[in-house]
Amino acid sequence: MTISRPKIFGIAGWKNSGKTGLAVRLVTEFTRRGYCISTIKHAHHDFDIDKVGADSFRHREAGAYEVTIVSGTRYAIMHELRGAPEPSFEEILARLAPCDLVLIEGYKREPIPKIEARRLEAAQREPLAPHDPHIVAIAADHAVEEAGSLAVFDLDDTIAIADFIAATTELGEPAK
């Protein structure tokens, strides 16, 4: 049995460039269209999704390698690295359940098609697009002077960006 890689599209950009807001709007739009969407968010800092003192927190603190929390509405698996290297993008992708599209926030160095988010207030950093052949579009809240052959969208034009992503990934009709 061959398992095919899911459709993937990334949102890259520097801190405060509008990546998360765009990702949330795109998930909302694709879900409205009937697609099953998963997301992967890469963080460059330590994070915790657990609350100090909760049973699951206590399990992790005691040394558990993985802690799974399950309820009637959701489940979460927390995997402690305990000094091991960060898992690769492909390893994380392989752990996801089948879906129509995986939206990636961050992982700006991965060789996947992506849109660069830009905000004028965060424009002091050098644009990513000139140095990343995998960036296929730019979404900005300001005029973009040097886009070359890249598609350029208003950062808030969620419908046009979703249409572009659907076409770029050859998303097709939603699975019913």
VMD Tcl script that builds the backbone (N, CA, C; Angstrom):
set m [mol new atoms 528]
animate dup $m
set s [atomselect $m all]
$s set {name element resname resid chain x y z} {
  {N N MET 1 A 0.847 -1.185 0.000}
  {CA C MET 1 A 0.000 0.000 0.000}
  {C C MET 1 A 0.887 1.241 0.000}
  {N N THR 2 A 0.634 2.157 -0.909}
  {CA C THR 2 A 1.395 3.394 -0.994}
  {C C THR 2 A 0.595 4.510 -0.341}
  {N N ILE 3 A 1.227 5.202 0.558}
  {CA C ILE 3 A 0.583 6.350 1.188}
  {C C ILE 3 A 1.108 7.594 0.494}
  {N N SER 4 A 0.199 8.362 -0.087}
  {CA C SER 4 A 0.634 9.555 -0.808}
  {C C SER 4 A 0.815 10.722 0.157}
  {N N ARG 5 A 1.747 11.570 -0.189}
  {CA C ARG 5 A 1.993 12.766 0.609}
  {C C ARG 5 A 0.807 13.709 0.439}
  {N N PRO 6 A 0.346 14.311 1.522}
  {CA C PRO 6 A -0.812 15.220 1.403}
  {C C PRO 6 A -0.438 16.504 0.663}
  {N N LYS 7 A -1.447 17.212 0.212}
  {CA C LYS 7 A -1.237 18.532 -0.380}
  {C C LYS 7 A -0.711 19.444 0.727}
  {N N ILE 8 A 0.331 20.204 0.409}
  {CA C ILE 8 A 0.986 21.046 1.420}
  {C C ILE 8 A 1.192 22.433 0.847}
  {N N PHE 9 A 0.960 23.440 1.685}
  {CA C PHE 9 A 1.268 24.818 1.294}
  {C C PHE 9 A 1.689 25.570 2.544}
  {N N GLY 10 A 2.735 26.375 2.412}
  {CA C GLY 10 A 3.290 27.066 3.562}
  {C C GLY 10 A 3.035 28.559 3.571}
  {N N ILE 11 A 3.108 29.110 4.764}
  {CA C ILE 11 A 3.049 30.556 4.988}
  {C C ILE 11 A 4.329 30.906 5.727}
  {N N ALA 12 A 5.180 31.694 5.070}
  {CA C ALA 12 A 6.468 32.057 5.650}
  {C C ALA 12 A 6.523 33.565 5.858}
  {N N GLY 13 A 7.421 33.984 6.692}
  {CA C GLY 13 A 7.606 35.408 6.937}
  {C C GLY 13 A 8.324 35.610 8.258}
  {N N TRP 14 A 8.793 36.806 8.439}
  {CA C TRP 14 A 9.475 37.139 9.683}
  {C C TRP 14 A 8.455 37.354 10.794}
  {N N LYS 15 A 8.915 37.442 12.014}
  {CA C LYS 15 A 8.058 37.676 13.172}
  {C C LYS 15 A 7.199 38.924 12.939}
  {N N ASN 16 A 5.936 38.835 13.322}
  {CA C ASN 16 A 4.958 39.923 13.206}
  {C C ASN 16 A 4.631 40.303 11.763}
  {N N SER 17 A 4.795 39.357 10.836}
  {CA C SER 17 A 4.502 39.652 9.437}
  {C C SER 17 A 3.065 39.327 9.038}
  {N N GLY 18 A 2.295 38.744 9.940}
  {CA C GLY 18 A 0.901 38.426 9.638}
  {C C GLY 18 A 0.650 36.962 9.318}
  {N N LYS 19 A 1.627 36.094 9.585}
  {CA C LYS 19 A 1.497 34.670 9.262}
  {C C LYS 19 A 0.315 34.021 9.970}
  {N N THR 20 A 0.208 34.208 11.264}
  {CA C THR 20 A -0.840 33.520 12.026}
  {C C THR 20 A -2.223 33.999 11.628}
  {N N GLY 21 A -2.402 35.293 11.485}
  {CA C GLY 21 A -3.706 35.810 11.073}
  {C C GLY 21 A -4.114 35.255 9.720}
  {N N LEU 22 A -3.172 35.209 8.773}
  {CA C LEU 22 A -3.451 34.658 7.452}
  {C C LEU 22 A -3.780 33.171 7.560}
  {N N ALA 23 A -3.022 32.429 8.340}
  {CA C ALA 23 A -3.276 30.993 8.503}
  {C C ALA 23 A -4.679 30.754 9.052}
  {N N VAL 24 A -5.074 31.510 10.061}
  {CA C VAL 24 A -6.395 31.341 10.674}
  {C C VAL 24 A -7.490 31.648 9.656}
  {N N ARG 25 A -7.335 32.731 8.907}
  {CA C ARG 25 A -8.338 33.085 7.899}
  {C C ARG 25 A -8.421 32.022 6.806}
  {N N LEU 26 A -7.273 31.477 6.405}
  {CA C LEU 26 A -7.279 30.436 5.379}
  {C C LEU 26 A -7.925 29.150 5.873}
  {N N VAL 27 A -7.645 28.754 7.105}
  {CA C VAL 27 A -8.298 27.562 7.661}
  {C C VAL 27 A -9.808 27.768 7.669}
  {N N THR 28 A -10.249 28.948 8.100}
  {CA C THR 28 A -11.680 29.260 8.126}
  {C C THR 28 A -12.274 29.171 6.724}
  {N N GLU 29 A -11.601 29.755 5.740}
  {CA C GLU 29 A -12.110 29.767 4.362}
  {C C GLU 29 A -12.141 28.367 3.760}
  {N N PHE 30 A -11.062 27.615 3.894}
  {CA C PHE 30 A -11.043 26.266 3.325}
  {C C PHE 30 A -12.058 25.359 4.018}
  {N N THR 31 A -12.212 25.503 5.310}
  {CA C THR 31 A -13.211 24.719 6.038}
  {C C THR 31 A -14.616 25.080 5.567}
  {N N ARG 32 A -14.857 26.370 5.350}
  {CA C ARG 32 A -16.151 26.817 4.836}
  {C C ARG 32 A -16.441 26.177 3.483}
  {N N ARG 33 A -15.398 25.958 2.687}
  {CA C ARG 33 A -15.551 25.348 1.366}
  {C C ARG 33 A -15.711 23.830 1.433}
  {N N GLY 34 A -15.584 23.264 2.621}
  {CA C GLY 34 A -15.800 21.829 2.796}
  {C C GLY 34 A -14.549 20.985 2.854}
  {N N TYR 35 A -13.380 21.606 2.903}
  {CA C TYR 35 A -12.124 20.862 2.959}
  {C C TYR 35 A -11.768 20.494 4.392}
  {N N CYS 36 A -11.050 19.382 4.522}
  {CA C CYS 36 A -10.482 18.966 5.809}
  {C C CYS 36 A -9.052 19.506 5.831}
  {N N ILE 37 A -8.775 20.408 6.776}
  {CA C ILE 37 A -7.495 21.105 6.841}
  {C C ILE 37 A -6.763 20.737 8.124}
  {N N SER 38 A -5.484 20.476 8.008}
  {CA C SER 38 A -4.618 20.329 9.171}
  {C C SER 38 A -3.564 21.420 9.097}
  {N N THR 39 A -2.988 21.746 10.224}
  {CA C THR 39 A -1.946 22.766 10.254}
  {C C THR 39 A -0.741 22.263 11.042}
  {N N ILE 40 A 0.403 22.798 10.679}
  {CA C ILE 40 A 1.629 22.601 11.455}
  {C C ILE 40 A 2.203 23.982 11.690}
  {N N LYS 41 A 2.478 24.301 12.932}
  {CA C LYS 41 A 3.065 25.590 13.322}
  {C C LYS 41 A 4.438 25.311 13.906}
  {N N HIS 42 A 5.468 25.916 13.318}
  {CA C HIS 42 A 6.816 25.752 13.851}
  {C C HIS 42 A 7.126 26.918 14.775}
  {N N ALA 43 A 7.591 26.605 15.971}
  {CA C ALA 43 A 7.951 27.630 16.949}
  {C C ALA 43 A 9.462 27.628 17.131}
  {N N HIS 44 A 10.035 28.815 17.223}
  {CA C HIS 44 A 11.476 28.930 17.441}
  {C C HIS 44 A 11.799 29.174 18.907}
  {N N HIS 45 A 10.869 28.836 19.753}
  {CA C HIS 45 A 11.058 29.068 21.184}
  {C C HIS 45 A 10.420 27.921 21.950}
  {N N ASP 46 A 10.743 27.825 23.212}
  {CA C ASP 46 A 10.146 26.811 24.069}
  {C C ASP 46 A 8.663 27.145 24.226}
  {N N PHE 47 A 7.824 26.152 24.243}
  {CA C PHE 47 A 6.399 26.384 24.437}
  {C C PHE 47 A 5.834 25.254 25.274}
  {N N ASP 48 A 4.684 25.476 25.831}
  {CA C ASP 48 A 3.999 24.454 26.600}
  {C C ASP 48 A 2.508 24.618 26.377}
  {N N ILE 49 A 1.829 23.526 26.057}
  {CA C ILE 49 A 0.388 23.579 25.871}
  {C C ILE 49 A -0.345 23.043 27.095}
  {N N ASP 50 A 0.415 22.697 28.100}
  {CA C ASP 50 A -0.147 22.093 29.303}
  {C C ASP 50 A -0.143 23.104 30.443}
  {N N LYS 51 A -0.993 22.889 31.418}
  {CA C LYS 51 A -1.071 23.783 32.572}
  {C C LYS 51 A -0.337 23.174 33.766}
  {N N VAL 52 A 0.451 24.002 34.422}
  {CA C VAL 52 A 1.163 23.561 35.616}
  {C C VAL 52 A 0.155 23.015 36.618}
  {N N GLY 53 A 0.433 21.842 37.138}
  {CA C GLY 53 A -0.427 21.227 38.140}
  {C C GLY 53 A -1.471 20.278 37.573}
  {N N ALA 54 A -1.758 20.365 36.264}
  {CA C ALA 54 A -2.733 19.450 35.661}
  {C C ALA 54 A -2.168 18.033 35.703}
  {N N ASP 55 A -3.049 17.046 35.670}
  {CA C ASP 55 A -2.603 15.648 35.722}
  {C C ASP 55 A -1.609 15.343 34.608}
  {N N SER 56 A -1.915 15.801 33.384}
  {CA C SER 56 A -1.020 15.528 32.259}
  {C C SER 56 A 0.338 16.201 32.460}
  {N N PHE 57 A 0.337 17.390 33.024}
  {CA C PHE 57 A 1.591 18.082 33.328}
  {C C PHE 57 A 2.397 17.261 34.326}
  {N N ARG 58 A 1.729 16.731 35.320}
  {CA C ARG 58 A 2.401 15.926 36.340}
  {C C ARG 58 A 2.985 14.653 35.732}
  {N N HIS 59 A 2.274 14.052 34.768}
  {CA C HIS 59 A 2.793 12.860 34.084}
  {C C HIS 59 A 4.093 13.202 33.350}
  {N N ARG 60 A 4.101 14.325 32.631}
  {CA C ARG 60 A 5.297 14.738 31.896}
  {C C ARG 60 A 6.441 15.044 32.857}
  {N N GLU 61 A 6.130 15.765 33.904}
  {CA C GLU 61 A 7.165 16.115 34.886}
  {C C GLU 61 A 7.762 14.879 35.540}
  {N N ALA 62 A 6.957 13.821 35.633}
  {CA C ALA 62 A 7.446 12.577 36.223}
  {C C ALA 62 A 8.366 11.826 35.266}
  {N N GLY 63 A 8.382 12.241 33.975}
  {CA C GLY 63 A 9.310 11.633 33.026}
  {C C GLY 63 A 8.674 10.909 31.862}
  {N N ALA 64 A 7.353 10.976 31.724}
  {CA C ALA 64 A 6.705 10.273 30.604}
  {C C ALA 64 A 7.257 10.776 29.272}
  {N N TYR 65 A 7.454 9.878 28.355}
  {CA C TYR 65 A 7.958 10.174 27.017}
  {C C TYR 65 A 6.857 10.802 26.170}
  {N N GLU 66 A 5.658 10.218 26.209}
  {CA C GLU 66 A 4.482 10.798 25.574}
  {C C GLU 66 A 3.329 10.762 26.562}
  {N N VAL 67 A 2.539 11.827 26.510}
  {CA C VAL 67 A 1.333 11.906 27.339}
  {C C VAL 67 A 0.182 12.209 26.386}
  {N N THR 68 A -0.843 11.395 26.452}
  {CA C THR 68 A -2.022 11.598 25.623}
  {C C THR 68 A -3.185 11.973 26.516}
  {N N ILE 69 A -3.852 13.059 26.150}
  {CA C ILE 69 A -5.047 13.499 26.870}
  {C C ILE 69 A -6.214 13.284 25.912}
  {N N VAL 70 A -7.254 12.600 26.384}
  {CA C VAL 70 A -8.383 12.255 25.537}
  {C C VAL 70 A -9.677 12.642 26.225}
  {N N SER 71 A -10.565 13.290 25.455}
  {CA C SER 71 A -11.907 13.582 25.952}
  {C C SER 71 A -12.888 13.290 24.820}
  {N N GLY 72 A -14.154 13.533 25.052}
  {CA C GLY 72 A -15.168 13.316 24.040}
  {C C GLY 72 A -15.125 14.325 22.904}
  {N N THR 73 A -14.329 15.389 23.045}
  {CA C THR 73 A -14.275 16.418 22.000}
  {C C THR 73 A -12.924 16.549 21.307}
  {N N ARG 74 A -11.841 16.060 21.924}
  {CA C ARG 74 A -10.524 16.171 21.291}
  {C C ARG 74 A -9.524 15.296 22.027}
  {N N TYR 75 A -8.390 15.120 21.378}
  {CA C TYR 75 A -7.266 14.498 22.081}
  {C C TYR 75 A -5.985 15.202 21.672}
  {N N ALA 76 A -5.004 15.143 22.522}
  {CA C ALA 76 A -3.701 15.737 22.254}
  {C C ALA 76 A -2.632 14.769 22.725}
  {N N ILE 77 A -1.580 14.662 21.927}
  {CA C ILE 77 A -0.435 13.851 22.322}
  {C C ILE 77 A 0.750 14.795 22.469}
  {N N MET 78 A 1.302 14.838 23.648}
  {CA C MET 78 A 2.496 15.643 23.891}
  {C C MET 78 A 3.685 14.694 23.940}
  {N N HIS 79 A 4.676 14.989 23.158}
  {CA C HIS 79 A 5.862 14.158 23.053}
  {C C HIS 79 A 7.044 14.970 23.575}
  {N N GLU 80 A 7.645 14.496 24.618}
  {CA C GLU 80 A 8.801 15.172 25.206}
  {C C GLU 80 A 10.071 14.727 24.498}
  {N N LEU 81 A 10.879 15.659 24.039}
  {CA C LEU 81 A 12.121 15.307 23.352}
  {C C LEU 81 A 13.204 14.867 24.327}
  {N N ARG 82 A 13.185 15.392 25.527}
  {CA C ARG 82 A 14.148 14.994 26.567}
  {C C ARG 82 A 15.585 14.961 26.047}
  {N N GLY 83 A 15.954 16.030 25.311}
  {CA C GLY 83 A 17.323 16.153 24.820}
  {C C GLY 83 A 17.539 15.605 23.417}
  {N N ALA 84 A 16.563 14.878 22.886}
  {CA C ALA 84 A 16.686 14.365 21.514}
  {C C ALA 84 A 16.532 15.532 20.535}
  {N N PRO 85 A 17.012 15.384 19.320}
  {CA C PRO 85 A 16.873 16.474 18.346}
  {C C PRO 85 A 15.415 16.702 17.945}
  {N N GLU 86 A 15.138 17.918 17.515}
  {CA C GLU 86 A 13.811 18.254 17.018}
  {C C GLU 86 A 13.487 17.334 15.845}
  {N N PRO 87 A 12.254 16.790 15.784}
  {CA C PRO 87 A 11.912 15.923 14.659}
  {C C PRO 87 A 11.903 16.711 13.352}
  {N N SER 88 A 12.190 16.019 12.266}
  {CA C SER 88 A 12.206 16.669 10.969}
  {C C SER 88 A 10.786 17.032 10.542}
  {N N PHE 89 A 10.706 17.919 9.589}
  {CA C PHE 89 A 9.421 18.309 9.013}
  {C C PHE 89 A 8.686 17.070 8.498}
  {N N GLU 90 A 9.392 16.193 7.798}
  {CA C GLU 90 A 8.776 14.980 7.241}
  {C C GLU 90 A 8.249 14.060 8.345}
  {N N GLU 91 A 8.960 13.959 9.460}
  {CA C GLU 91 A 8.487 13.121 10.569}
  {C C GLU 91 A 7.193 13.670 11.153}
  {N N ILE 92 A 7.105 14.976 11.296}
  {CA C ILE 92 A 5.886 15.589 11.824}
  {C C ILE 92 A 4.747 15.407 10.833}
  {N N LEU 93 A 5.008 15.632 9.577}
  {CA C LEU 93 A 3.992 15.475 8.534}
  {C C LEU 93 A 3.437 14.049 8.529}
  {N N ALA 94 A 4.296 13.077 8.710}
  {CA C ALA 94 A 3.878 11.670 8.699}
  {C C ALA 94 A 2.955 11.319 9.855}
  {N N ARG 95 A 2.972 12.097 10.927}
  {CA C ARG 95 A 2.125 11.804 12.094}
  {C C ARG 95 A 0.709 12.324 11.951}
  {N N LEU 96 A 0.468 13.161 10.936}
  {CA C LEU 96 A -0.868 13.731 10.762}
  {C C LEU 96 A -1.824 12.716 10.143}
  {N N ALA 97 A -3.080 12.840 10.519}
  {CA C ALA 97 A -4.131 12.023 9.907}
  {C C ALA 97 A -4.371 12.523 8.482}
  {N N PRO 98 A -4.906 11.675 7.609}
  {CA C PRO 98 A -5.205 12.115 6.243}
  {C C PRO 98 A -6.122 13.342 6.236}
  {N N CYS 99 A -5.864 14.242 5.294}
  {CA C CYS 99 A -6.660 15.460 5.155}
  {C C CYS 99 A -6.532 15.953 3.727}
  {N N ASP 100 A -7.289 16.986 3.388}
  {CA C ASP 100 A -7.218 17.547 2.039}
  {C C ASP 100 A -5.989 18.424 1.845}
  {N N LEU 101 A -5.638 19.200 2.876}
  {CA C LEU 101 A -4.545 20.164 2.760}
  {C C LEU 101 A -3.916 20.384 4.124}
  {N N VAL 102 A -2.579 20.444 4.148}
  {CA C VAL 102 A -1.853 20.812 5.356}
  {C C VAL 102 A -1.283 22.205 5.122}
  {N N LEU 103 A -1.702 23.153 5.957}
  {CA C LEU 103 A -1.140 24.502 5.921}
  {C C LEU 103 A -0.009 24.563 6.935}
  {N N ILE 104 A 1.127 25.047 6.489}
  {CA C ILE 104 A 2.318 25.107 7.325}
  {C C ILE 104 A 2.591 26.564 7.672}
  {N N GLU 105 A 2.701 26.862 8.950}
  {CA C GLU 105 A 3.107 28.208 9.376}
  {C C GLU 105 A 4.513 28.102 9.930}
  {N N GLY 106 A 5.429 28.827 9.325}
  {CA C GLY 106 A 6.825 28.730 9.720}
  {C C GLY 106 A 7.541 27.754 8.797}
  {N N TYR 107 A 8.528 27.068 9.305}
  {CA C TYR 107 A 9.342 26.169 8.472}
  {C C TYR 107 A 9.731 26.875 7.175}
  {N N LYS 108 A 10.197 28.104 7.296}
  {CA C LYS 108 A 10.467 28.899 6.103}
  {C C LYS 108 A 11.581 28.347 5.232}
  {N N ARG 109 A 12.366 27.420 5.714}
  {CA C ARG 109 A 13.462 26.870 4.918}
  {C C ARG 109 A 13.086 25.551 4.217}
  {N N GLU 110 A 11.892 25.037 4.472}
  {CA C GLU 110 A 11.476 23.774 3.839}
  {C C GLU 110 A 11.185 23.984 2.350}
  {N N PRO 111 A 11.517 22.992 1.523}
  {CA C PRO 111 A 11.289 23.100 0.074}
  {C C PRO 111 A 9.846 22.769 -0.313}
  {N N ILE 112 A 8.930 23.599 0.152}
  {CA C ILE 112 A 7.508 23.433 -0.164}
  {C C ILE 112 A 6.995 24.743 -0.753}
  {N N PRO 113 A 5.934 24.683 -1.567}
  {CA C PRO 113 A 5.387 25.938 -2.077}
  {C C PRO 113 A 4.854 26.770 -0.919}
  {N N LYS 114 A 5.121 28.071 -0.973}
  {CA C LYS 114 A 4.685 28.919 0.137}
  {C C LYS 114 A 4.445 30.342 -0.319}
  {N N ILE 115 A 3.709 31.040 0.508}
  {CA C ILE 115 A 3.449 32.459 0.308}
  {C C ILE 115 A 4.201 33.211 1.401}
  {N N GLU 116 A 4.807 34.308 1.031}
  {CA C GLU 116 A 5.501 35.127 2.025}
  {C C GLU 116 A 4.559 36.204 2.521}
  {N N ALA 117 A 4.325 36.241 3.834}
  {CA C ALA 117 A 3.508 37.283 4.450}
  {C C ALA 117 A 4.413 38.449 4.818}
  {N N ARG 118 A 3.940 39.662 4.497}
  {CA C ARG 118 A 4.717 40.869 4.801}
  {C C ARG 118 A 3.798 41.940 5.357}
  {N N ARG 119 A 4.245 42.553 6.429}
  {CA C ARG 119 A 3.582 43.729 6.986}
  {C C ARG 119 A 4.570 44.876 6.960}
  {N N LEU 120 A 4.067 46.061 6.658}
  {CA C LEU 120 A 4.927 47.237 6.591}
  {C C LEU 120 A 5.641 47.459 7.920}
  {N N GLU 121 A 4.934 47.262 9.029}
  {CA C GLU 121 A 5.537 47.501 10.349}
  {C C GLU 121 A 6.665 46.522 10.667}
  {N N ALA 122 A 6.720 45.386 9.948}
  {CA C ALA 122 A 7.784 44.404 10.171}
  {C C ALA 122 A 8.732 44.356 8.975}
  {N N ALA 123 A 8.715 45.392 8.138}
  {CA C ALA 123 A 9.462 45.376 6.873}
  {C C ALA 123 A 10.942 45.713 7.020}
  {N N GLN 124 A 11.451 45.851 8.224}
  {CA C GLN 124 A 12.870 46.158 8.384}
  {C C GLN 124 A 13.746 44.953 8.043}
  {N N ARG 125 A 13.173 43.753 8.014}
  {CA C ARG 125 A 13.920 42.555 7.644}
  {C C ARG 125 A 13.939 42.400 6.127}
  {N N GLU 126 A 14.974 41.772 5.623}
  {CA C GLU 126 A 15.091 41.541 4.183}
  {C C GLU 126 A 14.009 40.557 3.730}
  {N N PRO 127 A 13.336 40.826 2.620}
  {CA C PRO 127 A 12.308 39.905 2.123}
  {C C PRO 127 A 12.892 38.510 1.881}
  {N N LEU 128 A 12.064 37.492 2.075}
  {CA C LEU 128 A 12.500 36.112 1.885}
  {C C LEU 128 A 12.475 35.688 0.417}
  {N N ALA 129 A 11.510 36.204 -0.334}
  {CA C ALA 129 A 11.277 35.737 -1.699}
  {C C ALA 129 A 12.508 35.759 -2.607}
  {N N PRO 130 A 13.322 36.813 -2.574}
  {CA C PRO 130 A 14.466 36.822 -3.502}
  {C C PRO 130 A 15.457 35.678 -3.284}
  {N N HIS 131 A 15.418 35.062 -2.102}
  {CA C HIS 131 A 16.385 34.027 -1.769}
  {C C HIS 131 A 15.762 32.640 -1.634}
  {N N ASP 132 A 14.452 32.517 -1.879}
  {CA C ASP 132 A 13.766 31.240 -1.710}
  {C C ASP 132 A 12.953 30.921 -2.961}
  {N N PRO 133 A 13.427 29.981 -3.769}
  {CA C PRO 133 A 12.713 29.643 -5.002}
  {C C PRO 133 A 11.366 28.963 -4.759}
  {N N HIS 134 A 11.078 28.582 -3.509}
  {CA C HIS 134 A 9.821 27.904 -3.193}
  {C C HIS 134 A 8.706 28.888 -2.856}
  {N N ILE 135 A 9.049 30.158 -2.697}
  {CA C ILE 135 A 8.018 31.170 -2.483}
  {C C ILE 135 A 7.400 31.469 -3.844}
  {N N VAL 136 A 6.081 31.234 -3.934}
  {CA C VAL 136 A 5.367 31.386 -5.204}
  {C C VAL 136 A 4.451 32.605 -5.219}
  {N N ALA 137 A 4.337 33.267 -4.063}
  {CA C ALA 137 A 3.478 34.451 -3.984}
  {C C ALA 137 A 3.862 35.269 -2.764}
  {N N ILE 138 A 3.372 36.506 -2.752}
  {CA C ILE 138 A 3.593 37.424 -1.636}
  {C C ILE 138 A 2.227 37.973 -1.232}
  {N N ALA 139 A 1.980 38.029 0.065}
  {CA C ALA 139 A 0.776 38.668 0.602}
  {C C ALA 139 A 1.260 39.792 1.511}
  {N N ALA 140 A 0.893 41.026 1.179}
  {CA C ALA 140 A 1.424 42.170 1.922}
  {C C ALA 140 A 0.337 43.190 2.210}
  {N N ASP 141 A 0.562 43.988 3.246}
  {CA C ASP 141 A -0.367 45.077 3.576}
  {C C ASP 141 A 0.127 46.409 3.011}
  {N N HIS 142 A 1.079 46.327 2.088}
  {CA C HIS 142 A 1.653 47.519 1.468}
  {C C HIS 142 A 2.071 47.179 0.030}
  {N N ALA 143 A 2.392 48.192 -0.734}
  {CA C ALA 143 A 2.826 47.971 -2.114}
  {C C ALA 143 A 4.126 47.176 -2.125}
  {N N VAL 144 A 4.212 46.225 -3.030}
  {CA C VAL 144 A 5.416 45.416 -3.195}
  {C C VAL 144 A 6.065 45.838 -4.509}
  {N N GLU 145 A 7.239 46.422 -4.401}
  {CA C GLU 145 A 7.922 46.979 -5.568}
  {C C GLU 145 A 8.550 45.909 -6.454}
  {N N GLU 146 A 9.262 44.976 -5.867}
  {CA C GLU 146 A 10.021 44.014 -6.648}
  {C C GLU 146 A 9.518 42.597 -6.400}
  {N N ALA 147 A 8.447 42.212 -7.094}
  {CA C ALA 147 A 7.895 40.875 -6.949}
  {C C ALA 147 A 8.312 39.957 -8.080}
  {N N GLY 148 A 8.855 40.530 -9.139}
  {CA C GLY 148 A 9.230 39.704 -10.287}
  {C C GLY 148 A 8.011 39.008 -10.853}
  {N N SER 149 A 8.104 37.707 -11.055}
  {CA C SER 149 A 6.992 36.943 -11.619}
  {C C SER 149 A 6.051 36.382 -10.561}
  {N N LEU 150 A 6.299 36.723 -9.300}
  {CA C LEU 150 A 5.463 36.194 -8.218}
  {C C LEU 150 A 4.101 36.874 -8.182}
  {N N ALA 151 A 3.089 36.093 -7.832}
  {CA C ALA 151 A 1.758 36.654 -7.603}
  {C C ALA 151 A 1.818 37.500 -6.338}
  {N N VAL 152 A 1.107 38.619 -6.324}
  {CA C VAL 152 A 1.071 39.496 -5.149}
  {C C VAL 152 A -0.383 39.707 -4.762}
  {N N PHE 153 A -0.671 39.531 -3.474}
  {CA C PHE 153 A -2.021 39.676 -2.940}
  {C C PHE 153 A -2.017 40.656 -1.784}
  {N N ASP 154 A -3.158 41.268 -1.556}
  {CA C ASP 154 A -3.359 42.019 -0.323}
  {C C ASP 154 A -3.389 40.991 0.804}
  {N N LEU 155 A -2.716 41.261 1.889}
  {CA C LEU 155 A -2.628 40.334 3.015}
  {C C LEU 155 A -4.003 39.923 3.536}
  {N N ASP 156 A -5.006 40.783 3.373}
  {CA C ASP 156 A -6.353 40.491 3.869}
  {C C ASP 156 A -7.285 39.910 2.810}
  {N N ASP 157 A -6.803 39.660 1.610}
  {CA C ASP 157 A -7.651 39.112 0.543}
  {C C ASP 157 A -7.652 37.580 0.634}
  {N N THR 158 A -8.276 37.089 1.672}
  {CA C THR 158 A -8.259 35.662 1.986}
  {C C THR 158 A -8.831 34.810 0.860}
  {N N ILE 159 A -9.912 35.244 0.250}
  {CA C ILE 159 A -10.552 34.436 -0.795}
  {C C ILE 159 A -9.617 34.274 -1.992}
  {N N ALA 160 A -8.998 35.368 -2.446}
  {CA C ALA 160 A -8.075 35.269 -3.583}
  {C C ALA 160 A -6.865 34.405 -3.233}
  {N N ILE 161 A -6.359 34.528 -2.022}
  {CA C ILE 161 A -5.210 33.719 -1.605}
  {C C ILE 161 A -5.611 32.246 -1.538}
  {N N ALA 162 A -6.790 31.954 -0.991}
  {CA C ALA 162 A -7.266 30.574 -0.924}
  {C C ALA 162 A -7.444 29.997 -2.328}
  {N N ASP 163 A -7.996 30.786 -3.248}
  {CA C ASP 163 A -8.142 30.335 -4.636}
  {C C ASP 163 A -6.779 30.009 -5.238}
  {N N PHE 164 A -5.794 30.870 -4.983}
  {CA C PHE 164 A -4.441 30.667 -5.500}
  {C C PHE 164 A -3.833 29.378 -4.926}
  {N N ILE 165 A -3.983 29.169 -3.631}
  {CA C ILE 165 A -3.439 27.962 -2.988}
  {C C ILE 165 A -4.121 26.716 -3.552}
  {N N ALA 166 A -5.442 26.767 -3.708}
  {CA C ALA 166 A -6.171 25.623 -4.261}
  {C C ALA 166 A -5.663 25.295 -5.667}
  {N N ALA 167 A -5.433 26.319 -6.480}
  {CA C ALA 167 A -4.945 26.101 -7.837}
  {C C ALA 167 A -3.501 25.598 -7.823}
  {N N THR 168 A -2.659 26.191 -6.994}
  {CA C THR 168 A -1.242 25.825 -6.934}
  {C C THR 168 A -1.050 24.383 -6.469}
  {N N THR 169 A -1.851 23.952 -5.505}
  {CA C THR 169 A -1.718 22.596 -4.960}
  {C C THR 169 A -2.581 21.588 -5.703}
  {N N GLU 170 A -3.358 22.073 -6.698}
  {CA C GLU 170 A -4.302 21.215 -7.414}
  {C C GLU 170 A -5.205 20.492 -6.429}
  {N N LEU 171 A -5.793 21.282 -5.535}
  {CA C LEU 171 A -6.585 20.746 -4.424}
  {C C LEU 171 A -7.799 19.955 -4.890}
  {N N GLY 172 A -8.431 20.353 -5.947}
  {CA C GLY 172 A -9.613 19.619 -6.414}
  {C C GLY 172 A -10.814 19.862 -5.523}
  {N N GLU 173 A -11.816 19.031 -5.687}
  {CA C GLU 173 A -13.047 19.158 -4.903}
  {C C GLU 173 A -12.843 18.574 -3.514}
  {N N PRO 174 A -13.538 19.135 -2.514}
  {CA C PRO 174 A -13.411 18.572 -1.156}
  {C C PRO 174 A -13.908 17.144 -1.097}
  {N N ALA 175 A -13.258 16.324 -0.299}
  {CA C ALA 175 A -13.736 14.956 -0.046}
  {C C ALA 175 A -14.985 15.053 0.809}
  {N N LYS 176 A -15.985 14.352 0.431}
  {CA C LYS 176 A -17.264 14.423 1.182}
  {C C LYS 176 A -17.323 13.365 2.231}
}
mol reanalyze $m
mol bondsrecalc $m
mol representation Tube
mol addrep $m
